[in-house]
């Protein structure tokens, strides 16, 4: 039976389908049911609780008035599927969306997640609830005042029975494709076993061993005309996918991550304005400013994406001019002052008198400075310092067998942030690179800003370098040619 290539071809396709895929399916069902689904449900509850805590953490009266807490719970409950509890900082129940909890108002809730939240740490667990009489996912998050003190606790509890109904549907969604795939694979394997031979075996081997991270090796075109055309198309497709897939995935993930933050902030601010715009003019103004800043952030990301698309084609469209850069530098420093006003960062701008003009594109030059200043402001802690200096420096460039000295405009931007480890000082100029050394409170971008800044600097005949020691801040130096 196994003497012919066709029979071995069929068996080689049927054995993985009949043995491996069911095992993979069972393993996938187990992981989805025991790990992914439970973690996802807890994550959703944490996100909901965080939004509620951020929305009401500034209302000191609510955390001392059970009636006000009950009114808030009544407004929020229609939008929630989970039980909502509000507790004061000592763990006393202020209000609950569950009617049977009314008799417990004023009592201390002794749940372990509540104890963690009282200490300032969000927590979740899966336990059996005597109040709900079933297994639940329990989440508790602390609410802080402006002095970073815990003033209350938001607790969300979701019934596992509701989740299991969704899980049952998900189980069938996973099982049905596996069953259909097995039946279809058997039919196709039997059909192809009778009609295909060596050329398709080579193609299958190449596909099975194709690593998209490595440049693909072209498959020799052999066999009938249709199969040769298929192999030629596969060779072309493999080469194109190798070039596009890696960048596409990283960029897509970064775009989703980066767009989510400003959109969420704008949405939250808009909800607040709809509800309270006439009651608190100061906070209303702050929300409007935040919406404006987040919109500017979105525009900056779009500009970077346009540049990224142009950089892949080496088409920056530069307009080199003789530019007085001092006004550009001062304008960018003023813009940074508005962005970091809440952090009370000291900004120092030192420009030497009679600074020579530079041969640069003014728009792209301003974009480089804006990117470097934004990075400095982002990584500088509160009450830190960002310094910008502009002068003329003697730059050494290697040419043939001897060093050539050349005067260039030098813009140095220094911060008092955590610094950059030596091993990462070149990697930060690579597209999509994200530092593993950043603190948790620093929001990393899409990983294209510094890479674009260096490409723009070099496209204008300049350089962009970094000097840093961990713990002592970082200094980015932009060299631009003089006019």
Secondary structure as UniProt FT lines:
FT   HELIX           5..15
FT   HELIX           16..20
FT   HELIX           21..31
FT   HELIX           32..36
FT   HELIX           37..56
FT   TURN            57..58
FT   TURN            60..61
FT   HELIX           62..64
FT   HELIX           66..77
FT   TURN            78..79
FT   STRAND          83..88
FT   TURN            89..90
FT   STRAND          92..96
FT   HELIX           99..104
FT   TURN            105..106
FT   HELIX           112..118
FT   TURN            119..120
FT   STRAND          123..129
FT   TURN            130..133
FT   STRAND          134..144
FT   TURN            146..147
FT   STRAND          150..159
FT   HELIX           160..193
FT   TURN            194..195
FT   HELIX           198..208
FT   TURN            212..213
FT   HELIX           225..276
FT   TURN            277..279
FT   HELIX           281..312
FT   TURN            313..314
FT   STRAND          321..323
FT   HELIX           326..339
FT   HELIX           341..343
FT   STRAND          346..351
FT   TURN            353..354
FT   STRAND          358..360
FT   HELIX           362..379
FT   TURN            382..383
FT   STRAND          385..399
FT   TURN            400..401
FT   STRAND          402..415
FT   HELIX           422..424
FT   TURN            425..426
FT   HELIX           427..429
FT   TURN            431..432
FT   TURN            440..441
FT   HELIX           449..459
FT   TURN            460..461
FT   STRAND          463..468
FT   TURN            470..471
FT   STRAND          474..482
//
